[in-house]
Each structure stands twice: as structure tokens, then as C-alpha cells.
Amino acid sequence: MSTDRQEMLDIVCRTAVVAGEAILKVYAEEFDVRHKTDKTPVTEADLAAERIIVERLMSAFPDIPCVAEELCESEGTPPCCDRFWAIDPLDGTREFVARNGEFAVLIALVEEGRPVLGVVHGPAVGLTYAACGPGTATRRRGGGAPELIHARAPAADGLVIVHSRSHQNSRRLAEFLQDYPVQARNSCGSALKFGVIAAGEADLYPRFGTTMEWDTAAGQAILEAAGGRVETLAGDPLGYGKPGFKNDGFLAWGRRATC
């Protein structure tokens, strides 16, 4: 591959920003919401962003297949492969519909079961998280320069938990947290939660139930690059290229405590 990883990341960041601009155009107007077979909402913003992302990635990297949420919905999931783009053009469509700004464009490169490059771009909140390997995780605010970010080890007085707004009253979450000292609980939409932990602003994002690989790959690439980790509920690394591209529950952690 002639294009090095940082050049790839630059292309993906630009692609995510252009997709985000298309999303904000729809966001600024009235839009229709339809529901997919799994009852999740989809809007013209999802479709417009995905068209932009797939076209640009296929043009720049024609040898890497795209596994994209809406494409999989309309055409079925493709067979698993060793190297692919995992794309969620609008993660947090419910947040988009609710107009709270907490939605994101997610693009990740998966190689041999691991997310090795990722971008989480929140167009409404003006945040872009990106990484392409250990020690490369950055956060960019608006048009500013990227700043390096690092996950933190939990403080002695307890964990700061970040979770989905829709899961804040979950019995499973409450039962799980009984086993940990908790300092604070904060809610945040979409994969922006991975960025919050990668930037050292929270310690744990627990998620129970099914997600898709395109929901987690970009955030995991960034969090791992920042020194954190994403594990299954059994404690194994969350892997990719699984049948149907489905995840079971996971725990996204900051840096391990050294003691």
C-alpha cells in the first residue's frame, strides 16, 4: 500500500467533515423520518452522508470494501473479509431527530479483526476525534488544530461513567454498577462517548445488548490509540469481521490503574 496510515487518516477526516456538512444541511430544515425493519429511524441525512463517504473511499481506496450501515440494510451484509471500512454515516439518528446535537459520523479501517484507524466526527458539536495507531489519538475542536489526547486511569474516589441517554434507567446498568465505586454518571449520545473516555474525561462506557461493528469500530480505534481498551463482557478484546457484523455487549475502559 503506497498511501501511509497518516495520509489515509487525513483523507478519512476530510471525508467525515464533508459528510457532516451534508448532515447539517438536512438538520437545519424539516426532514422526514422513516423506520427500518429493526424499528430504528433513518433520514435523508443518513443516506446523503453514506453516499458521500462510500464514493470518496471507493475512489481513494478501490481495493478496500465498504461495510456501511444503510448499504447493508438495503443490500444485505456482505461476506466477512480481512480488511474493510466500517461506516456508520450518522450514528445517533435518534439524537439527530431529537435535535440535541449528539450524533456523529463514524469511519474505521478494520484489518485482521482489529480497528486500526478511526474517525468520530460530531458535526453539530464541532468535535472530531481521530487516530491511526498507538499514541496518535487526537481531538479537534471546530477549525482548530488537532491536540493529542490520552485516556486516564480511574481516580481513587470512583469511576466517571458515560452512557447512552436512553439507557440511563436500565436495570442491567444499575446492577452492573453496583460492583464499582461510582463518582459520577453522565449521558452522551452516539460514539462520542468513546472520545470522551479517550480524552480522559470519563473512565467507563458499559453497553449491554446488541450493537453493530460500524457502531464501535471508529471509537475503539481512537480509544485504544489513547491507551484505553474495549472488551466483551467476558473480558476478551472486542473483535471484528464477525458473522453479520454484530457485537454483543461490551465495556469501553480508559487506562488501567497502576498499583
N, C-alpha and C positions, 0 to 999 in steps of 0.2 A: 504494500500500500504506500503510494508516494506521498499522500497527504498525512502529515503527522497529527497526533492526537489534539494538540492545541489548535491547529488550523481547523480541524473538524469541529471542535468546540465553538470556535468563532462563528463558523457557518451555522451551526445549530442555534446559537444565541441570536444571530440576526434573523433566522427563520422564525424563532419563537416570538420575537418582537413584532415582526410583520404580521404573524398570525394574531397576536394580541391586539394590534391596531384594527384588524378586521372584526375581532370580537367586540371591541369598544364602539365601533360604528353601529353594530346591532344593539348594543347595550344602551346607547343614547336614544334609541327610538322605541316605539311599540313593537313587540315581536310576538309571534305565535309560539306556543309550546305544545309539542305532541309527546306522546309517551310510547316508549319502546315495549317490546314484549315482556321485559322484566319490570315494567312499570316505572322505569327511570325516565326523567324528562330529557328531551333533546330539542334544540332550537337551530335556527339558521346559522347562528354563530358557531355552533359545534361543526356544522358541515362546511362552512366557509373556511374556518381555521384549518380543518383537516385537509381540504383541497390544497391550500397553500403549502402546508407542511409536506405532504406527500409529493407534490410536484417538485418542490425545491430539493428535497432529499433525494428523490429519484434522479433528478438532473445532476446533482453534485456527486452522488454515490450510487450509480446504477447497479452495482453488484451486491448491494445490501438490501434485502427485502424489508418492506414496511409492514408491521403488525399494528394496525391503527383501530381504535375503538369503533368508529362508525363504519369503517370498511368491513370489519369483522361482523358487525350487526347485519349489514346488507348482503354480504357475500359468504359469510361463514368464516370460522377461524381457519387460517392456513395451517399446513403441517408444521410441526416444530422444526427449528433449524438451529445451527450452532451460533449464527451471527444475524442479528436483526435489529431494526429500530422498533422500540416500544413507544407508541404515541397515544397520548390522550389529548386531543386538541382543546378540550375545555373540561378540565377536572373541577368538579364542584358546580355542575349545572344548576343544582338546587340553590346554591348561593347566588348564582347569576340571576336566576328567576326572582329570587328574593331581593336582588339589588343591594347586597351588603358588601360587595367588592371582593369577597374572599374566594375567588376562583383563580385557576392557573392553567397555563399551557405546559404540558409535560412531554419532553422528548428525551429518550435514553437510548444508548447503544448497548446492546447485550452481546457478550461474547462468551461462549462456552459456559453458559449458565450463570454468568455474573454481569451485573450492570457496571460498565467501565467508564461511562461518560453520561452526564445528565444535565438537563436544564429544567428548572422550575421557574416559570415567569408569571408573575402576578400583574397583569396589565393595569388593573384598576387601583391597586395599592402601590404601584411603582417599585416593585421589588423583583430582582432577578437573582436566583441562586444558580450556580454552575460549578461543575467540577469534571476533571478528566483523569483522576488518579490520586493517590495518597498525597496529602499536603497541598492540593490545588483548589480546594473549595473556596468560593468567593461569593460575596453578596454585593449587588449593585443597586443603589437607590436612585430611581429616576435616571437622569442622564449622567450621573456621577461616575467616577472611576470605580472599578471593582476593588473590594477590600477583602483580604484573606480572612476567613472565619475558621473557628475551631470549636468543636464540641467540648463541653466541660464535664468534669467529674461531679457527682452529686454532692451537695453540701451536707454537713453533719446534721443539720436540723430538718432534713427531709427533702423529698423529691418535688420538683415542679412538674406537674403532669399537664400535657396538652392533648386534647381530644376533640372529636367532632361535636359540633353543637347539637346534632341530632342524637348523639349517644350520651349526653351528659347525665341523663337519668337512668341509664342502663343498669339493670340489676347485676349483670355479669361484670361490668366495670367496677361497680361498688364492691362486689365480693372479691375481685382481684386486688383492689387497692387496700383491702383490709390487711394484707400481708406486708405492706410497705409503709414507712413513715412518709406522710404527705404534707408538704409545706403549703402548696397551693395547687389549684386546678384551674386551667384556662382553656377556653374553647376557641377553635380556629377552623375555618373551612379549608377543604381540599388538601393537596400535598404541600401547601405552605407550612404545614406542621413539621415536616422533615427539616425545612430550612430553619425554623425556629430552634430546633434542637441542635442542628449543625452550627448555628451561630452562638451557641452557648447560652440561650435564653430559656431553655427548659431541659428536662432530663429524660423524659419518657413519654412516648406516644403508644399506648396499647390499643390494638384493634382486634376485635373478635368478629368472626363471621367471614364470609367470602369477599375478597376483592379480586381485581384482575391485575395481571402483571404490568399493564400500562399505567395502573393507578400508583404503583410503588417504585418502579424501576428508576425513574429520574431522581426521586427523593432519596432512594437508597444509595445511588451513586454519589450523591452530594454528601449525605450523612457519613458514609464510610470514608470518603475523602477527608472529612473534617475530624476523623478519629472516633466516630460512633459506630454503631452496628445495628443491623436489622435481623431479627431471629424469628423462627417459627415459635409457636407456643411450647414446643418440645425442646427449644434451645439450640436448634440447628440453624445455620445461615439460611436465609430466605433465598432460594434458587429460582432460576428462570428457564423458560423453554419447556415448561410442564404441559401435559396434555390439556388442551383447551385454554391454556394460559391463565389458569385460575390459581389464586392463593387462598389458603385457609387463613386463620388468624395469625397475627404477628405482633412483635414488640420491637419498637424502634427506640434504641437507647443512645444516650450520649456516651461520653468516655467512661471507662471503668474506673472505679475508685481505687487508688493505690494505697494500700495499708497493710 
